[in-house]
Amino acid sequence: MKSRILTIVPAFFGISCAAIFGGTSQTVSVQSAAPGRTVVVDGSRQCATPCDIELTRNAPHDIVVVGVPQWGVRDSAFRMEQDLRYGMLVLDILFTGFIGLIVDGVTGSWHNLDPVGVPCQEDTANGCAEVMVP
């Protein structure tokens, strides 16, 4: 009876282990040596550096820190790739059952987003940009 309650309660509230502990989104910080560079996420302008942006965990994201041509600074591109949090998957299996697996699978809550990009190779002091995950 207790196991049914543990399965029904998360289903009723639409939550599961990974959604509770990590949420369905993740904040990343974007910084550049020259402040004020435009940050574009998945083709949409988001902010100017330095800034924090909220990204959903259910898909990879492309981040471009737009360059400044008059300073000779090129665009810096990063891809936020999904990395499975195995501990959350195990907790879902043990404590929430099938319902938790569905909720976390659909929302992407099982994942962390990790930046993958080309290291800064600019010749000018203003060219470096980086994406940091707290």
A tleap script that builds the chain and sets N, CA, C and O, in Angstrom:
source leaprc.protein.ff14SB
mol = sequence {
  NMET LYS SER ARG ILE LEU THR ILE VAL PRO
  ALA PHE PHE GLY ILE SER CYS ALA ALA ILE
  PHE GLY GLY THR SER GLN THR VAL SER VAL
  GLN SER ALA ALA PRO GLY ARG THR VAL VAL
  VAL ASP GLY SER ARG GLN CYS ALA THR PRO
  CYS ASP ILE GLU LEU THR ARG ASN ALA PRO
  HIE ASP ILE VAL VAL VAL GLY VAL PRO GLN
  TRP GLY VAL ARG ASP SER ALA PHE ARG MET
  GLU GLN ASP LEU ARG TYR GLY MET LEU VAL
  LEU ASP ILE LEU PHE THR GLY PHE ILE GLY
  LEU ILE VAL ASP GLY VAL THR GLY SER TRP
  HIE ASN LEU ASP PRO VAL GLY VAL PRO CYS
  GLN GLU ASP THR ALA ASN GLY CYS ALA GLU
  VAL MET VAL CPRO
}
set mol.1.N position { 0.817 -1.195 0.000 }
set mol.1.CA position { 0.000 0.000 0.000 }
set mol.1.C position { 0.866 1.266 0.000 }
set mol.1.O position { 0.567 2.228 -0.709 }
set mol.2.N position { 1.945 1.259 0.804 }
set mol.2.CA position { 2.827 2.424 0.855 }
set mol.2.C position { 3.471 2.696 -0.496 }
set mol.2.O position { 3.622 3.853 -0.888 }
set mol.3.N position { 3.852 1.639 -1.213 }
set mol.3.CA position { 4.496 1.850 -2.512 }
set mol.3.C position { 3.533 2.480 -3.510 }
set mol.3.O position { 3.950 3.270 -4.358 }
set mol.4.N position { 2.242 2.135 -3.418 }
set mol.4.CA position { 1.260 2.764 -4.304 }
set mol.4.C position { 1.108 4.243 -3.990 }
set mol.4.O position { 0.974 5.067 -4.895 }
set mol.5.N position { 1.129 4.576 -2.710 }
set mol.5.CA position { 1.018 5.982 -2.311 }
set mol.5.C position { 2.225 6.755 -2.809 }
set mol.5.O position { 2.085 7.875 -3.300 }
set mol.6.N position { 3.434 6.156 -2.685 }
set mol.6.CA position { 4.644 6.825 -3.156 }
set mol.6.C position { 4.635 7.030 -4.667 }
set mol.6.O position { 5.274 7.951 -5.175 }
set mol.7.N position { 3.911 6.172 -5.385 }
set mol.7.CA position { 3.813 6.322 -6.827 }
set mol.7.C position { 2.706 7.301 -7.207 }
set mol.7.O position { 2.864 8.075 -8.151 }
set mol.8.N position { 1.604 7.275 -6.492 }
set mol.8.CA position { 0.449 8.113 -6.821 }
set mol.8.C position { 0.695 9.576 -6.461 }
set mol.8.O position { 0.328 10.462 -7.232 }
set mol.9.N position { 1.302 9.848 -5.318 }
set mol.9.CA position { 1.505 11.231 -4.877 }
set mol.9.C position { 2.351 12.028 -5.874 }
set mol.9.O position { 1.935 13.122 -6.253 }
set mol.10.N position { 3.529 11.535 -6.325 }
set mol.10.CA position { 4.269 12.301 -7.322 }
set mol.10.C position { 3.493 12.491 -8.621 }
set mol.10.O position { 3.604 13.536 -9.261 }
set mol.11.N position { 2.710 11.490 -9.014 }
set mol.11.CA position { 1.922 11.609 -10.238 }
set mol.11.C position { 0.868 12.692 -10.084 }
set mol.11.O position { 0.608 13.453 -11.016 }
set mol.12.N position { 0.268 12.758 -8.918 }
set mol.12.CA position { -0.764 13.750 -8.671 }
set mol.12.C position { -0.206 15.159 -8.762 }
set mol.12.O position { -0.854 16.044 -9.321 }
set mol.13.N position { 0.964 15.378 -8.234 }
set mol.13.CA position { 1.556 16.713 -8.233 }
set mol.13.C position { 2.414 16.976 -9.469 }
set mol.13.O position { 2.901 18.091 -9.653 }
set mol.14.N position { 2.603 15.961 -10.321 }
set mol.14.CA position { 3.376 16.152 -11.548 }
set mol.14.C position { 4.854 16.354 -11.284 }
set mol.14.O position { 5.527 17.051 -12.044 }
set mol.15.N position { 5.373 15.757 -10.220 }
set mol.15.CA position { 6.777 15.924 -9.877 }
set mol.15.C position { 7.464 14.577 -9.812 }
set mol.15.O position { 6.812 13.534 -9.763 }
set mol.16.N position { 8.770 14.607 -9.811 }
set mol.16.CA position { 9.567 13.404 -9.688 }
set mol.16.C position { 10.926 13.804 -9.129 }
set mol.16.O position { 11.194 14.989 -8.928 }
set mol.17.N position { 11.771 12.834 -8.881 }
set mol.17.CA position { 13.030 13.107 -8.177 }
set mol.17.C position { 13.891 14.176 -8.843 }
set mol.17.O position { 14.274 15.150 -8.195 }
set mol.18.N position { 14.194 14.010 -10.109 }
set mol.18.CA position { 15.086 14.973 -10.770 }
set mol.18.C position { 14.440 16.350 -10.884 }
set mol.18.O position { 15.126 17.367 -10.774 }
set mol.19.N position { 13.126 16.389 -11.103 }
set mol.19.CA position { 12.440 17.686 -11.186 }
set mol.19.C position { 12.463 18.386 -9.831 }
set mol.19.O position { 12.556 19.612 -9.768 }
set mol.20.N position { 12.379 17.619 -8.752 }
set mol.20.CA position { 12.414 18.204 -7.410 }
set mol.20.C position { 13.811 18.722 -7.088 }
set mol.20.O position { 13.966 19.859 -6.641 }
set mol.21.N position { 14.824 17.897 -7.313 }
set mol.21.CA position { 16.188 18.235 -6.893 }
set mol.21.C position { 16.916 19.181 -7.840 }
set mol.21.O position { 17.773 19.947 -7.398 }
set mol.22.N position { 16.597 19.148 -9.126 }
set mol.22.CA position { 17.343 19.981 -10.066 }
set mol.22.C position { 16.502 20.919 -10.898 }
set mol.22.O position { 17.026 21.869 -11.479 }
set mol.23.N position { 15.214 20.671 -10.964 }
set mol.23.CA position { 14.345 21.513 -11.773 }
set mol.23.C position { 14.414 21.168 -13.243 }
set mol.23.O position { 15.202 20.317 -13.658 }
set mol.24.N position { 13.591 21.828 -14.021 }
set mol.24.CA position { 13.535 21.569 -15.454 }
set mol.24.C position { 14.377 22.554 -16.258 }
set mol.24.O position { 14.444 22.465 -17.484 }
set mol.25.N position { 15.018 23.493 -15.564 }
set mol.25.CA position { 15.890 24.454 -16.252 }
set mol.25.C position { 17.179 24.638 -15.456 }
set mol.25.O position { 17.280 24.231 -14.299 }
set mol.26.N position { 18.147 25.254 -16.097 }
set mol.26.CA position { 19.457 25.451 -15.488 }
set mol.26.C position { 19.972 26.844 -15.868 }
set mol.26.O position { 19.847 27.273 -17.015 }
set mol.27.N position { 20.542 27.527 -14.898 }
set mol.27.CA position { 21.104 28.859 -15.139 }
set mol.27.C position { 22.570 28.735 -15.538 }
set mol.27.O position { 23.344 28.027 -14.893 }
set mol.28.N position { 22.940 29.428 -16.604 }
set mol.28.CA position { 24.339 29.489 -17.008 }
set mol.28.C position { 24.757 30.953 -17.080 }
set mol.28.O position { 23.955 31.831 -17.398 }
set mol.29.N position { 26.007 31.191 -16.781 }
set mol.29.CA position { 26.559 32.542 -16.786 }
set mol.29.C position { 27.412 32.720 -18.039 }
set mol.29.O position { 28.242 31.872 -18.363 }
set mol.30.N position { 27.197 33.828 -18.734 }
set mol.30.CA position { 27.972 34.125 -19.939 }
set mol.30.C position { 28.754 35.405 -19.683 }
set mol.30.O position { 28.185 36.434 -19.319 }
set mol.31.N position { 30.072 35.324 -19.878 }
set mol.31.CA position { 30.930 36.480 -19.637 }
set mol.31.C position { 31.886 36.658 -20.809 }
set mol.31.O position { 32.187 35.712 -21.537 }
set mol.32.N position { 32.349 37.870 -20.972 }
set mol.32.CA position { 33.353 38.136 -21.998 }
set mol.32.C position { 34.339 39.165 -21.461 }
set mol.32.O position { 34.022 39.938 -20.556 }
set mol.33.N position { 35.543 39.161 -22.036 }
set mol.33.CA position { 36.553 40.122 -21.601 }
set mol.33.C position { 36.092 41.551 -21.869 }
set mol.33.O position { 36.392 42.462 -21.097 }
set mol.34.N position { 35.363 41.742 -22.962 }
set mol.34.CA position { 34.787 43.054 -23.278 }
set mol.34.C position { 33.306 43.011 -22.927 }
set mol.34.O position { 32.536 42.369 -23.641 }
set mol.35.N position { 32.880 43.670 -21.856 }
set mol.35.CA position { 31.470 43.635 -21.492 }
set mol.35.C position { 30.601 44.286 -22.560 }
set mol.35.O position { 31.058 45.148 -23.311 }
set mol.36.N position { 29.345 43.862 -22.615 }
set mol.36.CA position { 28.397 44.442 -23.546 }
set mol.36.C position { 28.232 43.681 -24.848 }
set mol.36.O position { 27.460 44.100 -25.710 }
set mol.37.N position { 28.947 42.561 -25.013 }
set mol.37.CA position { 28.772 41.763 -26.227 }
set mol.37.C position { 27.408 41.076 -26.196 }
set mol.37.O position { 26.961 40.626 -25.141 }
set mol.38.N position { 26.762 40.997 -27.328 }
set mol.38.CA position { 25.429 40.406 -27.437 }
set mol.38.C position { 25.504 38.890 -27.332 }
set mol.38.O position { 26.373 38.254 -27.928 }
set mol.39.N position { 24.567 38.315 -26.556 }
set mol.39.CA position { 24.469 36.860 -26.395 }
set mol.39.C position { 23.216 36.379 -27.121 }
set mol.39.O position { 22.110 36.850 -26.855 }
set mol.40.N position { 23.408 35.432 -28.044 }
set mol.40.CA position { 22.310 34.863 -28.819 }
set mol.40.C position { 22.191 33.389 -28.444 }
set mol.40.O position { 23.166 32.641 -28.513 }
set mol.41.N position { 20.985 32.979 -28.047 }
set mol.41.CA position { 20.741 31.587 -27.672 }
set mol.41.C position { 19.721 31.000 -28.637 }
set mol.41.O position { 18.610 31.514 -28.765 }
set mol.42.N position { 20.099 29.927 -29.313 }
set mol.42.CA position { 19.232 29.245 -30.273 }
set mol.42.C position { 18.637 30.226 -31.285 }
set mol.42.O position { 17.465 30.117 -31.645 }
set mol.43.N position { 19.446 31.180 -31.740 }
set mol.43.CA position { 19.024 32.124 -32.759 }
set mol.43.C position { 18.257 33.336 -32.262 }
set mol.43.O position { 17.834 34.170 -33.063 }
set mol.44.N position { 18.071 33.448 -30.950 }
set mol.44.CA position { 17.304 34.567 -30.390 }
set mol.44.C position { 18.181 35.383 -29.437 }
set mol.44.O position { 18.835 34.825 -28.556 }
set mol.45.N position { 18.189 36.708 -29.619 }
set mol.45.CA position { 18.991 37.578 -28.750 }
set mol.45.C position { 18.456 37.503 -27.321 }
set mol.45.O position { 17.251 37.624 -27.099 }
set mol.46.N position { 19.354 37.302 -26.354 }
set mol.46.CA position { 18.957 37.141 -24.966 }
set mol.46.C position { 19.390 38.281 -24.063 }
set mol.46.O position { 18.587 38.797 -23.285 }
set mol.47.N position { 20.664 38.682 -24.161 }
set mol.47.CA position { 21.191 39.666 -23.219 }
set mol.47.C position { 22.539 40.173 -23.714 }
set mol.47.O position { 22.996 39.811 -24.798 }
set mol.48.N position { 23.167 41.019 -22.900 }
set mol.48.CA position { 24.523 41.492 -23.167 }
set mol.48.C position { 25.418 41.036 -22.012 }
set mol.48.O position { 24.993 41.008 -20.856 }
set mol.49.N position { 26.648 40.684 -22.340 }
set mol.49.CA position { 27.560 40.179 -21.309 }
set mol.49.C position { 27.938 41.288 -20.326 }
set mol.49.O position { 28.017 42.454 -20.713 }
set mol.50.N position { 28.167 40.942 -19.082 }
set mol.50.CA position { 27.970 39.635 -18.459 }
set mol.50.C position { 26.496 39.433 -18.115 }
set mol.50.O position { 25.802 40.386 -17.760 }
set mol.51.N position { 26.013 38.181 -18.221 }
set mol.51.CA position { 24.615 37.910 -17.898 }
set mol.51.C position { 24.422 36.444 -17.538 }
set mol.51.O position { 25.250 35.589 -17.850 }
set mol.52.N position { 23.312 36.187 -16.877 }
set mol.52.CA position { 22.897 34.828 -16.559 }
set mol.52.C position { 21.661 34.535 -17.400 }
set mol.52.O position { 20.763 35.369 -17.513 }
set mol.53.N position { 21.625 33.341 -17.989 }
set mol.53.CA position { 20.464 32.946 -18.779 }
set mol.53.C position { 19.938 31.612 -18.274 }
set mol.53.O position { 20.696 30.761 -17.807 }
set mol.54.N position { 18.651 31.450 -18.374 }
set mol.54.CA position { 17.963 30.239 -17.931 }
set mol.54.C position { 17.690 29.375 -19.162 }
set mol.54.O position { 17.023 29.814 -20.098 }
set mol.55.N position { 18.210 28.139 -19.155 }
set mol.55.CA position { 18.039 27.228 -20.277 }
set mol.55.C position { 17.268 26.000 -19.835 }
set mol.55.O position { 17.486 25.490 -18.736 }
set mol.56.N position { 16.368 25.521 -20.680 }
set mol.56.CA position { 15.650 24.290 -20.367 }
set mol.56.C position { 16.610 23.112 -20.494 }
set mol.56.O position { 17.515 23.117 -21.329 }
set mol.57.N position { 16.398 22.114 -19.661 }
set mol.57.CA position { 17.281 20.942 -19.667 }
set mol.57.C position { 16.896 19.907 -20.721 }
set mol.57.O position { 17.652 18.964 -20.955 }
set mol.58.N position { 15.736 20.061 -21.362 }
set mol.58.CA position { 15.235 18.991 -22.229 }
set mol.58.C position { 15.816 18.988 -23.642 }
set mol.58.O position { 15.409 18.160 -24.458 }
set mol.59.N position { 16.752 19.884 -23.961 }
set mol.59.CA position { 17.362 19.906 -25.294 }
set mol.59.C position { 18.713 20.615 -25.235 }
set mol.59.O position { 18.934 21.457 -24.364 }
set mol.60.N position { 19.611 20.284 -26.149 }
set mol.60.CA position { 20.859 21.038 -26.242 }
set mol.60.C position { 20.568 22.460 -26.740 }
set mol.60.O position { 19.542 22.702 -27.375 }
set mol.61.N position { 21.467 23.382 -26.449 }
set mol.61.CA position { 21.293 24.781 -26.854 }
set mol.61.C position { 22.582 25.301 -27.480 }
set mol.61.O position { 23.682 24.899 -27.102 }
set mol.62.N position { 22.421 26.204 -28.449 }
set mol.62.CA position { 23.559 26.862 -29.083 }
set mol.62.C position { 23.636 28.290 -28.576 }
set mol.62.O position { 22.656 29.033 -28.627 }
set mol.63.N position { 24.821 28.672 -28.081 }
set mol.63.CA position { 25.044 30.024 -27.569 }
set mol.63.C position { 26.139 30.674 -28.404 }
set mol.63.O position { 27.207 30.095 -28.607 }
set mol.64.N position { 25.863 31.878 -28.883 }
set mol.64.CA position { 26.858 32.649 -29.632 }
set mol.64.C position { 27.037 33.992 -28.931 }
set mol.64.O position { 26.073 34.724 -28.707 }
set mol.65.N position { 28.284 34.301 -28.590 }
set mol.65.CA position { 28.621 35.628 -28.074 }
set mol.65.C position { 29.134 36.391 -29.287 }
set mol.65.O position { 30.218 36.121 -29.804 }
set mol.66.N position { 28.330 37.347 -29.724 }
set mol.66.CA position { 28.594 38.046 -30.984 }
set mol.66.C position { 29.869 38.880 -30.872 }
set mol.66.O position { 30.092 39.580 -29.885 }
set mol.67.N position { 30.689 38.785 -31.901 }
set mol.67.CA position { 31.953 39.509 -31.935 }
set mol.67.C position { 31.776 40.997 -32.195 }
set mol.67.O position { 30.672 41.482 -32.444 }
set mol.68.N position { 32.881 41.696 -32.130 }
set mol.68.CA position { 32.900 43.135 -32.393 }
set mol.68.C position { 33.895 43.352 -33.532 }
set mol.68.O position { 35.097 43.470 -33.292 }
set mol.69.N position { 33.395 43.406 -34.785 }
set mol.69.CA position { 34.295 43.476 -35.947 }
set mol.69.C position { 35.257 44.659 -35.917 }
set mol.69.O position { 36.412 44.521 -36.320 }
set mol.70.N position { 34.803 45.821 -35.446 }
set mol.70.CA position { 35.687 46.991 -35.438 }
set mol.70.C position { 36.862 46.811 -34.481 }
set mol.70.O position { 37.860 47.521 -34.604 }
set mol.71.N position { 36.770 45.882 -33.534 }
set mol.71.CA position { 37.875 45.595 -32.621 }
set mol.71.C position { 38.652 44.357 -33.069 }
set mol.71.O position { 39.637 43.976 -32.437 }
set mol.72.N position { 38.211 43.736 -34.150 }
set mol.72.CA position { 38.854 42.518 -34.620 }
set mol.72.C position { 38.486 41.297 -33.795 }
set mol.72.O position { 39.241 40.326 -33.754 }
set mol.73.N position { 37.318 41.336 -33.131 }
set mol.73.CA position { 36.891 40.229 -32.272 }
set mol.73.C position { 35.836 39.405 -32.998 }
set mol.73.O position { 34.814 39.933 -33.435 }
set mol.74.N position { 36.090 38.118 -33.119 }
set mol.74.CA position { 35.155 37.213 -33.795 }
set mol.74.C position { 34.106 36.683 -32.834 }
set mol.74.O position { 34.242 36.802 -31.617 }
set mol.75.N position { 33.038 36.085 -33.410 }
set mol.75.CA position { 32.015 35.433 -32.596 }
set mol.75.C position { 32.630 34.274 -31.825 }
set mol.75.O position { 33.546 33.608 -32.307 }
set mol.76.N position { 32.115 34.042 -30.624 }
set mol.76.CA position { 32.489 32.869 -29.827 }
set mol.76.C position { 31.250 31.990 -29.729 }
set mol.76.O position { 30.205 32.440 -29.261 }
set mol.77.N position { 31.361 30.734 -30.170 }
set mol.77.CA position { 30.210 29.838 -30.193 }
set mol.77.C position { 30.404 28.696 -29.201 }
set mol.77.O position { 31.494 28.141 -29.060 }
set mol.78.N position { 29.318 28.367 -28.524 }
set mol.78.CA position { 29.314 27.271 -27.557 }
set mol.78.C position { 28.069 26.434 -27.789 }
set mol.78.O position { 27.040 26.948 -28.229 }
set mol.79.N position { 28.161 25.174 -27.499 }
set mol.79.CA position { 26.998 24.288 -27.532 }
set mol.79.C position { 26.823 23.725 -26.133 }
set mol.79.O position { 27.747 23.145 -25.563 }
set mol.80.N position { 25.634 23.901 -25.591 }
set mol.80.CA position { 25.318 23.334 -24.277 }
set mol.80.C position { 24.750 21.945 -24.505 }
set mol.80.O position { 23.609 21.797 -24.941 }
set mol.81.N position { 25.553 20.921 -24.207 }
set mol.81.CA position { 25.164 19.528 -24.419 }
set mol.81.C position { 24.546 18.950 -23.156 }
set mol.81.O position { 24.888 19.348 -22.043 }
set mol.82.N position { 23.637 18.011 -23.343 }
set mol.82.CA position { 23.004 17.340 -22.222 }
set mol.82.C position { 23.917 16.245 -21.687 }
set mol.82.O position { 24.534 15.502 -22.451 }
set mol.83.N position { 23.993 16.157 -20.361 }
set mol.83.CA position { 24.772 15.132 -19.686 }
set mol.83.C position { 23.850 14.471 -18.676 }
set mol.83.O position { 23.336 15.135 -17.776 }
set mol.84.N position { 23.635 13.163 -18.820 }
set mol.84.CA position { 22.697 12.434 -17.967 }
set mol.84.C position { 23.183 12.382 -16.524 }
set mol.84.O position { 24.334 12.040 -16.256 }
set mol.85.N position { 22.288 12.727 -15.599 }
set mol.85.CA position { 22.577 12.603 -14.166 }
set mol.85.C position { 22.063 11.233 -13.721 }
set mol.85.O position { 20.880 11.075 -13.420 }
set mol.86.N position { 22.950 10.256 -13.682 }
set mol.86.CA position { 22.567 8.872 -13.419 }
set mol.86.C position { 21.919 8.696 -12.045 }
set mol.86.O position { 21.022 7.868 -11.888 }
set mol.87.N position { 22.359 9.462 -11.060 }
set mol.87.CA position { 21.774 9.373 -9.723 }
set mol.87.C position { 20.297 9.696 -9.731 }
set mol.87.O position { 19.518 9.057 -9.023 }
set mol.88.N position { 19.897 10.687 -10.530 }
set mol.88.CA position { 18.477 11.054 -10.614 }
set mol.88.C position { 17.668 9.937 -11.266 }
set mol.88.O position { 16.531 9.677 -10.870 }
set mol.89.N position { 18.246 9.285 -12.252 }
set mol.89.CA position { 17.574 8.166 -12.904 }
set mol.89.C position { 17.337 7.030 -11.911 }
set mol.89.O position { 16.252 6.450 -11.867 }
set mol.90.N position { 18.349 6.722 -11.125 }
set mol.90.CA position { 18.220 5.660 -10.117 }
set mol.90.C position { 17.168 6.036 -9.070 }
set mol.90.O position { 16.356 5.191 -8.690 }
set mol.91.N position { 17.167 7.280 -8.601 }
set mol.91.CA position { 16.157 7.722 -7.635 }
set mol.91.C position { 14.751 7.615 -8.211 }
set mol.91.O position { 13.821 7.214 -7.510 }
set mol.92.N position { 14.591 7.969 -9.472 }
set mol.92.CA position { 13.277 7.838 -10.110 }
set mol.92.C position { 12.813 6.389 -10.123 }
set mol.92.O position { 11.659 6.098 -9.810 }
set mol.93.N position { 13.707 5.484 -10.484 }
set mol.93.CA position { 13.350 4.072 -10.551 }
set mol.93.C position { 12.970 3.554 -9.168 }
set mol.93.O position { 11.988 2.826 -9.021 }
set mol.94.N position { 13.752 3.931 -8.152 }
set mol.94.CA position { 13.506 3.417 -6.803 }
set mol.94.C position { 12.300 4.037 -6.118 }
set mol.94.O position { 11.561 3.338 -5.425 }
set mol.95.N position { 12.087 5.329 -6.298 }
set mol.95.CA position { 11.084 6.014 -5.486 }
set mol.95.C position { 9.823 6.467 -6.221 }
set mol.95.O position { 8.774 6.599 -5.590 }
set mol.96.N position { 9.885 6.705 -7.506 }
set mol.96.CA position { 8.688 7.218 -8.177 }
set mol.96.C position { 8.145 6.256 -9.224 }
set mol.96.O position { 7.027 6.434 -9.707 }
set mol.97.N position { 8.918 5.247 -9.576 }
set mol.97.CA position { 8.439 4.268 -10.540 }
set mol.97.C position { 8.262 4.841 -11.934 }
set mol.97.O position { 8.937 5.786 -12.340 }
set mol.98.N position { 7.342 4.240 -12.638 }
set mol.98.CA position { 7.110 4.564 -14.040 }
set mol.98.C position { 6.717 6.024 -14.243 }
set mol.98.O position { 7.143 6.651 -15.213 }
set mol.99.N position { 5.912 6.566 -13.341 }
set mol.99.CA position { 5.436 7.948 -13.491 }
set mol.99.C position { 6.609 8.930 -13.417 }
set mol.99.O position { 6.693 9.845 -14.235 }
set mol.100.N position { 7.504 8.755 -12.459 }
set mol.100.CA position { 8.659 9.628 -12.348 }
set mol.100.C position { 9.558 9.550 -13.561 }
set mol.100.O position { 10.119 10.557 -13.993 }
set mol.101.N position { 9.697 8.342 -14.119 }
set mol.101.CA position { 10.502 8.177 -15.329 }
set mol.101.C position { 9.911 8.968 -16.488 }
set mol.101.O position { 10.643 9.588 -17.260 }
set mol.102.N position { 8.597 8.948 -16.611 }
set mol.102.CA position { 7.944 9.689 -17.696 }
set mol.102.C position { 8.113 11.197 -17.496 }
set mol.102.O position { 8.505 11.909 -18.421 }
set mol.103.N position { 7.816 11.681 -16.289 }
set mol.103.CA position { 7.891 13.125 -16.026 }
set mol.103.C position { 9.305 13.643 -16.271 }
set mol.103.O position { 9.492 14.630 -16.983 }
set mol.104.N position { 10.296 12.983 -15.684 }
set mol.104.CA position { 11.675 13.459 -15.843 }
set mol.104.C position { 12.199 13.264 -17.259 }
set mol.104.O position { 13.001 14.064 -17.742 }
set mol.105.N position { 11.751 12.206 -17.924 }
set mol.105.CA position { 12.170 11.987 -19.304 }
set mol.105.C position { 11.651 13.070 -20.236 }
set mol.105.O position { 12.380 13.546 -21.107 }
set mol.106.N position { 10.396 13.460 -20.058 }
set mol.106.CA position { 9.787 14.473 -20.915 }
set mol.106.C position { 10.343 15.871 -20.613 }
set mol.106.O position { 10.601 16.647 -21.534 }
set mol.107.N position { 10.527 16.190 -19.336 }
set mol.107.CA position { 10.989 17.532 -18.966 }
set mol.107.C position { 12.499 17.707 -19.102 }
set mol.107.O position { 12.997 18.832 -19.074 }
set mol.108.N position { 13.224 16.608 -19.247 }
set mol.108.CA position { 14.675 16.696 -19.355 }
set mol.108.C position { 15.366 16.896 -18.016 }
set mol.108.O position { 16.554 17.214 -17.977 }
set mol.109.N position { 14.646 16.715 -16.927 }
set mol.109.CA position { 15.197 16.965 -15.595 }
set mol.109.C position { 16.370 16.061 -15.241 }
set mol.109.O position { 17.145 16.378 -14.338 }
set mol.110.N position { 16.508 14.957 -15.930 }
set mol.110.CA position { 17.633 14.051 -15.675 }
set mol.110.C position { 18.965 14.639 -16.101 }
set mol.110.O position { 20.013 14.124 -15.713 }
set mol.111.N position { 18.952 15.695 -16.883 }
set mol.111.CA position { 20.174 16.200 -17.509 }
set mol.111.C position { 20.750 17.439 -16.838 }
set mol.111.O position { 20.029 18.254 -16.263 }
set mol.112.N position { 22.058 17.554 -16.927 }
set mol.112.CA position { 22.781 18.801 -16.697 }
set mol.112.C position { 23.193 19.304 -18.066 }
set mol.112.O position { 23.377 18.513 -18.991 }
set mol.113.N position { 23.337 20.589 -18.199 }
set mol.113.CA position { 23.843 21.162 -19.437 }
set mol.113.C position { 25.304 21.539 -19.235 }
set mol.113.O position { 25.644 22.256 -18.294 }
set mol.114.N position { 26.158 21.057 -20.116 }
set mol.114.CA position { 27.592 21.335 -20.038 }
set mol.114.C position { 28.053 22.041 -21.306 }
set mol.114.O position { 27.689 21.631 -22.408 }
set mol.115.N position { 28.858 23.108 -21.162 }
set mol.115.CA position { 29.317 23.834 -22.351 }
set mol.115.C position { 30.407 23.085 -23.107 }
set mol.115.O position { 31.343 22.546 -22.515 }
set mol.116.N position { 30.264 23.066 -24.413 }
set mol.116.CA position { 31.279 22.510 -25.302 }
set mol.116.C position { 31.579 23.610 -26.305 }
set mol.116.O position { 30.686 24.047 -27.031 }
set mol.117.N position { 32.825 24.062 -26.356 }
set mol.117.CA position { 33.160 25.150 -27.278 }
set mol.117.C position { 34.643 25.176 -27.564 }
set mol.117.O position { 35.438 24.468 -26.946 }
set mol.118.N position { 34.983 26.001 -28.505 }
set mol.118.CA position { 36.383 26.162 -28.870 }
set mol.118.C position { 37.024 27.111 -27.868 }
set mol.118.O position { 36.487 28.191 -27.623 }
set mol.119.N position { 38.169 26.735 -27.280 }
set mol.119.CA position { 38.834 27.648 -26.351 }
set mol.119.C position { 39.174 28.970 -27.039 }
set mol.119.O position { 39.398 29.011 -28.249 }
set mol.120.N position { 39.208 30.019 -26.278 }
set mol.120.CA position { 39.468 31.355 -26.813 }
set mol.120.C position { 40.846 31.410 -27.460 }
set mol.120.O position { 41.853 31.081 -26.833 }
set mol.121.N position { 40.878 31.826 -28.715 }
set mol.121.CA position { 42.129 31.919 -29.451 }
set mol.121.C position { 42.344 33.318 -30.021 }
set mol.121.O position { 43.103 33.499 -30.973 }
set mol.122.N position { 41.678 34.292 -29.439 }
set mol.122.CA position { 41.758 35.645 -29.971 }
set mol.122.C position { 43.107 36.282 -29.651 }
set mol.122.O position { 43.732 35.961 -28.641 }
set mol.123.N position { 43.541 37.173 -30.509 }
set mol.123.CA position { 44.803 37.883 -30.309 }
set mol.123.C position { 44.631 39.125 -29.441 }
set mol.123.O position { 45.595 39.609 -28.847 }
set mol.124.N position { 43.417 39.636 -29.368 }
set mol.124.CA position { 43.191 40.857 -28.603 }
set mol.124.C position { 42.723 40.519 -27.198 }
set mol.124.O position { 42.173 39.441 -26.974 }
set mol.125.N position { 42.929 41.416 -26.255 }
set mol.125.CA position { 42.513 41.188 -24.862 }
set mol.125.C position { 40.995 41.201 -24.742 }
set mol.125.O position { 40.456 40.699 -23.755 }
set mol.126.N position { 40.292 41.765 -25.724 }
set mol.126.CA position { 38.839 41.886 -25.647 }
set mol.126.C position { 38.105 40.704 -26.255 }
set mol.126.O position { 36.874 40.698 -26.267 }
set mol.127.N position { 38.808 39.711 -26.757 }
set mol.127.CA position { 38.156 38.680 -27.537 }
set mol.127.C position { 37.606 37.481 -26.802 }
set mol.127.O position { 36.777 36.764 -27.362 }
set mol.128.N position { 38.020 37.230 -25.588 }
set mol.128.CA position { 37.630 35.994 -24.913 }
set mol.128.C position { 36.209 36.064 -24.393 }
set mol.128.O position { 35.764 37.091 -23.880 }
set mol.129.N position { 35.501 34.941 -24.536 }
set mol.129.CA position { 34.172 34.801 -23.966 }
set mol.129.C position { 34.084 33.395 -23.385 }
set mol.129.O position { 34.730 32.473 -23.882 }
set mol.130.N position { 33.278 33.230 -22.323 }
set mol.130.CA position { 33.135 31.908 -21.747 }
set mol.130.C position { 31.734 31.729 -21.176 }
set mol.130.O position { 31.061 32.686 -20.794 }
set mol.131.N position { 31.326 30.469 -21.135 }
set mol.131.CA position { 30.054 30.081 -20.544 }
set mol.131.C position { 30.385 29.252 -19.324 }
set mol.131.O position { 31.141 28.284 -19.407 }
set mol.132.N position { 29.819 29.633 -18.188 }
set mol.132.CA position { 30.101 28.923 -16.932 }
set mol.132.C position { 28.820 28.374 -16.357 }
set mol.132.O position { 27.773 29.021 -16.393 }
set mol.133.N position { 28.916 27.160 -15.821 }
set mol.133.CA position { 27.783 26.515 -15.172 }
set mol.133.C position { 28.081 26.476 -13.677 }
set mol.133.O position { 29.059 25.865 -13.245 }
set mol.134.N position { 27.222 27.137 -12.884 }
set mol.134.CA position { 27.474 27.141 -11.424 }
set mol.134.C position { 27.302 25.770 -10.803 }
set mol.134.O position { 27.478 25.612 -9.595 }
savepdb mol mol.pdb
quit
